[in-house]
Amino acid sequence: MEQFLESATRFGSEVSRTVLEQIEELFFLPTLLSNKQTNAGAGWQSSLARLCSANVLTPRYYLWAAWLMGRRSLDALPFIESNVLAPEWIELRNKLEAFSLFEHVDMELSLPATDQSLADLARQAKSLGPYLSVWATEGIGHYYADSRLSGGKTPTALLQSIKDKDISTAALIPLHAGIGLTLAELVLAEVDEKPCHANNQIANFIQLLRNTVRPEHLEIMYEALGLAARNLFPHLLPTVQNSLSSLSDDLPDYLWHGVGRALYFSPSTLFSRDASGNGFQLCITEPPDDRARHNAVAGFAWALTLVNIRHPRVIAEFLRRHASRIIDDSAFVNGVCSALVIWAESSPDSNDLNRLETFRSDETSLDSSLWSRYIRSACRSATLYCRSEDKHLGKLFRFQPDPSYASITDHQDFTASPARAGHTG
């Protein structure tokens, strides 16, 4: 546990350092110089001084500080010339909102100190509405797992609690993702402490999940290893990959899909001028081979889609800038399609798939053929998949090159291949 806290502190320190270094360049100085808002500038300097001089004790404070600084930055938006939010500002706001709902869900929901069942906590998250509730429910899973394990509950008992019949079907996916992240953090801390035992530690983790978790949710928790490893223990990625490879050829796919998701939120790029472009570049350069790279790209596209599903213009701007760098179209489209399926399952009352499919990219500077190629085709594929009774949601947490990756072989239109994607209307 001490090793885990040290790694978490390193992650928190990276967030804090990145915020302090980049917030001034990206948000503070341009606003002051172009608009000469001296009063606002004094307030900003005061906020920075308080943050720098604060008695920072916990990794969680660093994460909260990153959220606070981001929100303070976005408060200055009304002073920007033209008073129109650029896509990168909207994207940053969406990222910070999703992150805070996950990391600080107890604060967002004002949860009481008394013990509550997982089902009760999930119901409170649902009250936030279709979009916010998905991130908050994942945060509930993580919060619940942390509190129960620190209170002496065993991982097996924790995993049994998610089978509560009072938990809604829509909440199961984000709850498994949140709980899986907690368990992944714990096993990675053990590996970091005794790397010579990595194979046994990872094998025991996988076996615990297989013995306890319903088959349709297993892969959700496999993928959490990649998210936790890239965020807290990036130096362990080769070790974890080797351990997973010794168990199954497919398990490393979930690892790298999780890495892709983590890279979208990477603290090293979060406040940079082209955050998504820089994160996407890491998806191309960090993985050790093409198979891992395809999964990282799919995971990145997954996160990009879910975080900005209410704002198609943000996704259009990413494609306008970076479509030429997408080496394999199928990996990116796969990530978008899989994310949309999971979103539809987790937030069935939303109209987000229709918003994406009907978005007119000609209202932006994006070539409309790119929107059809990468997004509209994925929307149609996701719709077909959601209508099917023959589906295994856990398989969506990795990239598979076969167009029938989602276990649908009887739908001629279901495909994520670039060949068909280019012919959609």
Backbone torsions as a table, in degrees:
resi	resn	phi	psi	omega
1	MET	NA	-35.9	178.9
2	GLU	-62.0	-39.9	178.8
3	GLN	-64.6	-38.1	178.8
4	PHE	-63.3	-43.8	-180.0
5	LEU	-63.7	-36.8	177.6
6	GLU	-63.8	-42.9	179.9
7	SER	-66.7	-40.4	178.6
8	ALA	-63.6	-37.9	178.5
9	THR	-65.1	-39.9	177.4
10	ARG	-60.5	-42.1	179.1
11	PHE	-63.5	-45.3	179.1
12	GLY	-62.3	-38.9	179.0
13	SER	-64.1	-37.7	179.2
14	GLU	-64.5	-42.3	177.6
15	VAL	-59.9	-50.0	-176.4
16	SER	-61.8	-45.5	-179.0
17	ARG	-63.0	-43.3	-179.4
18	THR	-63.0	-42.1	178.7
19	VAL	-59.5	-49.4	-175.3
20	LEU	-65.5	-36.1	-177.4
21	GLU	-77.0	-40.3	-170.6
22	GLN	-97.0	-22.8	-176.4
23	ILE	-63.6	-37.1	-179.5
24	GLU	-66.9	-43.8	-177.7
25	GLU	-66.7	-45.6	-170.2
26	LEU	-84.2	-39.2	-170.0
27	PHE	-113.5	-40.2	-169.6
28	PHE	-79.5	-60.4	-173.9
29	LEU	-64.7	-45.7	-179.4
30	PRO	-57.9	-39.0	-179.2
31	THR	-65.3	-45.2	-177.4
32	LEU	-68.6	-42.8	-175.4
33	LEU	-68.7	-37.7	-176.3
34	SER	-83.2	-24.8	-174.4
35	ASN	-118.8	-11.4	177.2
36	LYS	53.3	45.4	177.1
37	GLN	-86.9	83.3	-173.1
38	THR	-66.5	-38.0	179.4
39	ASN	-64.8	-43.0	177.8
40	ALA	-62.8	-37.7	-179.9
41	GLY	-62.6	-40.7	178.3
42	ALA	-62.5	-40.3	177.8
43	GLY	-63.3	-40.6	179.2
44	TRP	-62.5	-46.2	-179.2
45	GLN	-61.3	-38.2	178.1
46	SER	-63.7	-41.9	179.7
47	SER	-64.5	-42.1	179.4
48	LEU	-64.0	-41.4	-179.0
49	ALA	-63.8	-42.9	179.6
50	ARG	-63.2	-40.4	-179.3
51	LEU	-65.5	-44.1	-176.6
52	CYS	-68.1	-31.8	-176.2
53	SER	-93.7	-2.0	-176.5
54	ALA	-65.7	151.7	177.5
55	ASN	-82.7	87.5	-174.6
56	VAL	-83.3	121.2	-173.7
57	LEU	-117.1	-29.6	-171.4
58	THR	-126.8	152.5	175.0
59	PRO	-58.4	-34.3	-178.7
60	ARG	-63.7	-31.6	177.3
61	TYR	-65.2	-40.5	179.0
62	TYR	-58.7	-43.9	-179.0
63	LEU	-64.8	-42.2	176.9
64	TRP	-62.8	-39.4	179.6
65	ALA	-62.1	-39.8	178.1
66	ALA	-61.7	-43.3	177.8
67	TRP	-62.3	-45.8	-178.3
68	LEU	-62.1	-46.1	-179.4
69	MET	-63.6	-39.0	177.9
70	GLY	-63.0	-43.2	179.4
71	ARG	-65.2	-40.3	178.1
72	ARG	-62.4	-36.4	178.7
73	SER	-63.5	-46.2	-177.1
74	LEU	-69.5	-21.0	175.8
75	ASP	-63.5	-22.0	-178.2
76	ALA	-83.2	-3.8	-174.7
77	LEU	-56.6	-36.4	-180.0
78	PRO	-59.0	-16.8	-178.0
79	PHE	-90.6	-1.6	-179.6
80	ILE	-74.8	139.0	179.4
81	GLU	-58.4	142.4	-178.7
82	SER	79.9	-16.5	173.9
83	ASN	56.3	29.7	178.5
84	VAL	-118.3	129.6	-179.0
85	LEU	-70.9	121.8	174.7
86	ALA	-74.5	154.5	-178.2
87	PRO	-53.8	-38.4	-177.5
88	GLU	-67.3	-30.2	175.9
89	TRP	-70.3	-42.4	178.3
90	ILE	-62.1	-43.2	-179.4
91	GLU	-62.5	-43.3	178.7
92	LEU	-61.7	-44.4	177.9
93	ARG	-58.9	-43.3	-180.0
94	ASN	-63.7	-40.8	178.9
95	LYS	-62.8	-47.1	-178.1
96	LEU	-65.4	-36.7	178.8
97	GLU	-65.3	-47.9	179.4
98	ALA	-62.6	-42.3	-179.1
99	PHE	-63.6	-45.8	-177.2
100	SER	-67.1	-38.2	177.7
101	LEU	-61.8	-34.0	178.1
102	PHE	-78.2	-53.9	-171.2
103	GLU	-74.2	-34.0	-174.7
104	HIS	-119.5	39.4	-175.7
105	VAL	-62.3	-32.6	178.9
106	ASP	-64.0	-34.0	176.5
107	MET	-76.4	-41.3	-178.7
108	GLU	-61.5	-37.7	-177.4
109	LEU	-98.8	-0.1	-177.4
110	SER	50.1	51.8	-176.1
111	LEU	-68.5	135.9	177.6
112	PRO	-71.1	161.8	-178.3
113	ALA	-73.1	-18.4	-178.7
114	THR	-69.0	148.9	178.9
115	ASP	-64.6	137.7	174.7
116	GLN	-132.1	152.7	178.7
117	SER	-70.7	159.8	178.2
118	LEU	-61.9	-37.6	179.1
119	ALA	-63.5	-41.6	179.1
120	ASP	-65.1	-42.0	178.9
121	LEU	-64.1	-40.4	179.1
122	ALA	-64.6	-36.6	177.9
123	ARG	-65.0	-36.9	177.7
124	GLN	-66.4	-38.3	177.4
125	ALA	-63.9	-37.4	-178.8
126	LYS	-61.4	-27.1	-177.9
127	SER	-64.8	-13.8	-179.1
128	LEU	-78.0	-10.5	179.6
129	GLY	102.5	170.4	-170.6
130	PRO	-56.7	-43.9	-176.0
131	TYR	-78.8	-55.9	-174.6
132	LEU	-64.8	-32.1	-175.3
133	SER	-65.9	-29.8	-179.6
134	VAL	-63.8	-47.5	-179.8
135	TRP	-68.7	-39.3	179.8
136	ALA	-66.9	-35.9	179.6
137	THR	-67.2	-39.2	174.0
138	GLU	-62.6	-40.6	176.4
139	GLY	-63.6	-36.0	176.7
140	ILE	-60.7	-43.6	178.4
141	GLY	-58.1	-44.7	-179.8
142	HIS	-68.0	-44.9	179.5
143	TYR	-62.4	-45.6	-179.2
144	TYR	-63.3	-44.9	-179.2
145	ALA	-64.2	-43.7	178.5
146	ASP	-59.4	-47.9	-176.0
147	SER	-68.4	-38.7	-178.3
148	ARG	-71.8	-40.6	179.3
149	LEU	-68.2	-38.0	177.5
150	SER	-68.8	-21.2	177.3
151	GLY	-89.0	4.9	174.8
152	GLY	101.7	1.2	178.7
153	LYS	-72.5	142.9	-179.5
154	THR	-82.1	155.7	176.6
155	PRO	-56.5	-37.1	179.6
156	THR	-63.5	-46.6	178.7
157	ALA	-64.0	-36.9	178.0
158	LEU	-61.2	-46.0	-178.5
159	LEU	-68.2	-29.7	177.2
160	GLN	-66.9	-31.1	-176.3
161	SER	-66.4	-22.9	-178.5
162	ILE	-77.1	-6.3	177.2
163	LYS	-89.8	9.2	177.8
164	ASP	-54.2	125.7	-177.0
165	LYS	-65.9	-16.3	-179.6
166	ASP	-84.4	-5.5	177.4
167	ILE	-80.8	128.4	-178.1
168	SER	-67.7	151.8	179.0
169	THR	-59.2	-39.6	-177.8
170	ALA	-64.0	-27.0	-177.2
171	ALA	-84.2	-14.0	-171.6
172	LEU	-64.4	-41.2	-177.5
173	ILE	-65.0	-54.5	178.9
174	PRO	-64.6	-31.8	177.4
175	LEU	-65.2	-43.8	177.4
176	HIS	-62.5	-38.3	179.3
177	ALA	-63.7	-42.8	-179.5
178	GLY	-68.6	-44.6	178.4
179	ILE	-66.2	-40.4	178.8
180	GLY	-59.6	-36.4	179.7
181	LEU	-65.2	-41.7	177.3
182	THR	-61.2	-46.8	-179.7
183	LEU	-65.7	-37.5	177.6
184	ALA	-64.0	-40.9	178.2
185	GLU	-60.7	-39.8	-178.6
186	LEU	-67.0	-46.0	-178.1
187	VAL	-68.7	-35.0	178.3
188	LEU	-68.0	-33.5	174.7
189	ALA	-63.1	-38.6	177.2
190	GLU	-65.6	-41.8	178.7
191	VAL	-64.2	-40.4	-179.2
192	ASP	-64.5	-33.2	-179.7
193	GLU	-76.7	-38.4	-179.0
194	LYS	-134.4	73.3	-176.0
195	PRO	-61.8	-22.5	179.2
196	CYS	-67.9	-17.1	179.0
197	HIS	-103.9	16.6	-172.8
198	ALA	-57.1	-44.0	-177.0
199	ASN	-59.3	-44.6	179.8
200	ASN	-68.8	-40.0	-178.4
201	GLN	-65.2	-44.4	179.0
202	ILE	-68.5	-40.0	178.8
203	ALA	-62.8	-40.6	178.6
204	ASN	-65.6	-37.2	177.7
205	PHE	-62.8	-48.6	-179.9
206	ILE	-63.0	-40.6	-179.6
207	GLN	-67.0	-38.8	176.1
208	LEU	-57.1	-46.2	-179.9
209	LEU	-64.4	-43.8	-177.6
210	ARG	-66.1	-29.7	-179.5
211	ASN	-80.8	-18.1	-169.0
212	THR	-120.9	-38.4	-172.3
213	VAL	-87.8	144.4	176.3
214	ARG	-61.0	142.8	-175.3
215	PRO	-54.3	-36.3	-176.0
216	GLU	-72.0	-9.6	-179.5
217	HIS	-115.2	0.7	-176.6
218	LEU	-58.3	-49.4	-172.6
219	GLU	-65.8	-24.3	176.4
220	ILE	-59.5	-40.3	-178.3
221	MET	-80.5	-29.7	173.0
222	TYR	-58.4	-44.7	-174.8
223	GLU	-65.0	-27.6	-179.7
224	ALA	-59.9	-25.5	177.4
225	LEU	-59.2	-41.3	-179.3
226	GLY	-67.7	-41.8	179.3
227	LEU	-62.8	-46.6	-179.5
228	ALA	-68.0	-41.1	-178.0
229	ALA	-64.2	-46.6	-177.2
230	ARG	-68.1	-33.0	-178.8
231	ASN	-78.1	-41.4	-170.4
232	LEU	-113.8	-30.4	-174.6
233	PHE	-134.8	56.1	-175.9
234	PRO	-58.9	-28.1	179.9
235	HIS	-69.0	-14.6	-178.8
236	LEU	-91.5	-4.3	-175.3
237	LEU	-56.3	-47.0	178.1
238	PRO	-61.6	-39.1	179.4
239	THR	-64.2	-45.9	-179.1
240	VAL	-66.2	-39.7	178.4
241	GLN	-61.3	-44.8	179.7
242	ASN	-62.3	-40.4	179.7
243	SER	-65.8	-42.0	178.9
244	LEU	-67.7	-39.0	179.5
245	SER	-62.2	-32.1	179.2
246	SER	-71.1	-16.6	-179.8
247	LEU	-97.1	-36.7	-176.8
248	SER	-165.9	146.2	177.3
249	ASP	-68.0	-26.5	-174.3
250	ASP	-86.3	-25.9	-173.5
251	LEU	-58.5	-39.0	177.9
252	PRO	-62.2	-22.7	177.5
253	ASP	-59.9	-43.7	-179.8
254	TYR	-67.1	-36.3	177.2
255	LEU	-56.7	-50.9	-174.4
256	TRP	-76.2	-26.2	171.8
257	HIS	-63.1	-42.9	176.0
258	GLY	-64.3	-36.4	176.3
259	VAL	-60.7	-42.4	178.3
260	GLY	-60.3	-41.9	176.8
261	ARG	-62.1	-42.8	-179.4
262	ALA	-63.2	-38.7	-177.7
263	LEU	-65.9	-27.4	176.7
264	TYR	-64.5	-32.8	-179.7
265	PHE	-100.7	11.9	-172.5
266	SER	-53.2	127.2	178.9
267	PRO	-63.8	-22.6	-179.7
268	SER	-72.9	-17.0	-179.5
269	THR	-121.1	-6.8	-168.5
270	LEU	-55.0	-41.6	-175.6
271	PHE	-107.5	19.2	177.1
272	SER	-81.8	166.1	-174.7
273	ARG	-65.5	-33.3	177.5
274	ASP	-125.8	69.2	-172.8
275	ALA	-58.1	-48.6	-177.1
276	SER	-67.3	-39.3	178.2
277	GLY	-63.3	-40.3	178.9
278	ASN	-68.7	-40.2	176.9
279	GLY	-65.0	-39.9	179.3
280	PHE	-64.4	-36.6	178.1
281	GLN	-62.0	-36.7	177.3
282	LEU	-65.2	-32.5	176.9
283	CYS	-64.4	-26.6	-179.5
284	ILE	-86.2	-35.1	-172.2
285	THR	-95.5	-28.1	-174.8
286	GLU	-78.1	-42.2	-176.5
287	PRO	-61.8	147.8	-174.1
288	PRO	-80.0	-17.5	-178.0
289	ASP	-154.1	175.9	-175.6
290	ASP	-63.2	-39.7	-178.5
291	ARG	-63.1	-44.9	177.0
292	ALA	-65.0	-38.1	-179.4
293	ARG	-64.4	-42.2	178.3
294	HIS	-59.6	-41.4	179.4
295	ASN	-69.2	-38.3	178.1
296	ALA	-64.5	-42.3	178.1
297	VAL	-63.7	-42.4	178.2
298	ALA	-62.7	-41.8	178.3
299	GLY	-65.1	-38.5	177.8
300	PHE	-64.9	-46.2	179.0
301	ALA	-62.2	-35.8	176.1
302	TRP	-57.6	-52.3	-178.2
303	ALA	-65.6	-43.6	178.0
304	LEU	-55.4	-42.5	-177.6
305	THR	-68.8	-48.8	-175.2
306	LEU	-67.3	-41.4	-177.5
307	VAL	-66.1	-34.3	-173.6
308	ASN	-112.8	23.0	-173.8
309	ILE	-63.9	-24.7	177.2
310	ARG	-81.9	-12.2	-173.5
311	HIS	-130.2	79.9	-178.9
312	PRO	-55.0	-27.9	-177.8
313	ARG	-61.1	-31.3	178.5
314	VAL	-66.5	-44.9	179.2
315	ILE	-65.7	-38.9	178.1
316	ALA	-62.2	-38.6	179.7
317	GLU	-67.2	-38.1	176.8
318	PHE	-61.7	-45.2	-179.8
319	LEU	-65.3	-38.7	179.0
320	ARG	-59.3	-40.7	-176.5
321	ARG	-82.6	-33.5	-164.2
322	HIS	-127.9	4.8	-179.2
323	ALA	-58.5	-32.9	-178.8
324	SER	-67.3	-16.4	-178.9
325	ARG	-95.5	-3.3	178.8
326	ILE	-78.2	102.9	-173.6
327	ILE	-69.1	-42.1	-178.7
328	ASP	-122.3	108.0	-178.1
329	ASP	-58.7	-37.6	-173.3
330	SER	-62.6	-35.1	180.0
331	ALA	-66.7	-43.6	-179.4
332	PHE	-66.6	-47.8	-179.4
333	VAL	-63.3	-37.4	177.0
334	ASN	-58.6	-44.7	179.8
335	GLY	-63.8	-42.3	178.3
336	VAL	-62.9	-48.2	-177.8
337	CYS	-62.2	-46.7	-179.3
338	SER	-62.2	-40.7	178.9
339	ALA	-62.4	-40.4	-178.9
340	LEU	-66.8	-36.8	177.3
341	VAL	-64.3	-47.8	-179.9
342	ILE	-62.7	-38.5	178.5
343	TRP	-63.4	-44.3	-180.0
344	ALA	-62.4	-36.1	179.4
345	GLU	-73.3	-35.1	-176.0
346	SER	-87.7	-23.6	-178.0
347	SER	-136.1	66.6	-172.2
348	PRO	-65.2	-17.0	-177.3
349	ASP	-89.5	-1.4	-177.5
350	SER	-86.4	163.9	179.6
351	ASN	-115.4	28.1	-169.6
352	ASP	-72.0	-35.6	179.5
353	LEU	-62.4	-42.0	179.0
354	ASN	-65.6	-36.8	178.8
355	ARG	-62.2	-41.9	179.5
356	LEU	-68.4	-44.0	-175.4
357	GLU	-66.9	-34.6	-177.1
358	THR	-93.4	0.8	179.9
359	PHE	-61.9	133.8	-179.9
360	ARG	-95.7	100.6	-177.5
361	SER	-68.5	-15.3	178.8
362	ASP	-70.9	-9.2	174.0
363	GLU	-77.3	-11.2	175.8
364	THR	-114.0	-174.6	178.9
365	SER	-90.2	12.1	179.6
366	LEU	-83.6	135.6	173.6
367	ASP	-60.4	126.6	-175.8
368	SER	-61.2	-26.3	179.7
369	SER	-66.5	-29.9	178.2
370	LEU	-69.9	-38.7	177.8
371	TRP	-63.5	-42.6	177.6
372	SER	-64.7	-39.5	-175.2
373	ARG	-68.1	-41.7	-172.9
374	TYR	-102.7	-31.2	-171.1
375	ILE	-111.7	-53.1	-174.7
376	ARG	-63.0	-38.8	177.8
377	SER	-64.8	-38.0	178.5
378	ALA	-66.0	-38.2	177.9
379	CYS	-61.4	-44.2	-178.4
380	ARG	-68.0	-39.6	177.5
381	SER	-64.3	-41.8	179.3
382	ALA	-63.7	-39.2	178.2
383	THR	-62.1	-43.4	178.2
384	LEU	-62.3	-43.0	-178.7
385	TYR	-63.9	-42.4	-178.5
386	CYS	-63.1	-27.8	179.8
387	ARG	-80.7	-14.3	-176.5
388	SER	-81.6	146.6	174.1
389	GLU	-91.7	-11.0	-177.6
390	ASP	-101.3	83.8	-177.1
391	LYS	-147.8	150.1	177.6
392	HIS	-129.3	100.3	-171.4
393	LEU	-60.6	-33.5	-178.3
394	GLY	-60.6	-29.6	-179.5
395	LYS	-66.7	-16.5	-179.6
396	LEU	-74.8	-8.9	-177.4
397	PHE	-89.9	26.3	173.2
398	ARG	-155.0	162.7	174.6
399	PHE	-90.6	134.3	172.3
400	GLN	-130.4	127.9	-174.5
401	PRO	-68.2	-23.0	179.3
402	ASP	-69.1	125.6	179.0
403	PRO	-55.6	-21.8	-179.8
404	SER	-93.7	29.5	-175.1
405	TYR	-57.4	-24.7	-175.8
406	ALA	-93.9	20.0	176.8
407	SER	70.4	21.8	175.6
408	ILE	-110.6	110.7	-178.8
409	THR	-114.5	-6.7	-176.0
410	ASP	-101.5	4.9	177.4
411	HIS	-106.7	111.5	-178.4
412	GLN	-64.1	-27.9	-175.3
413	ASP	-84.7	-12.7	-177.0
414	PHE	-80.1	108.2	179.1
415	THR	-160.0	148.0	174.5
416	ALA	-115.7	17.3	-175.3
417	SER	-81.1	147.6	-179.5
418	PRO	-64.4	-26.0	-177.2
419	ALA	-61.8	-49.3	179.1
420	ARG	-77.9	-33.1	-176.9
421	ALA	-58.7	-34.6	-178.8
422	GLY	-72.0	-10.6	-177.0
423	HIS	-107.8	7.2	177.9
424	THR	-79.1	155.3	-173.4
425	GLY	-82.1	NA	NA
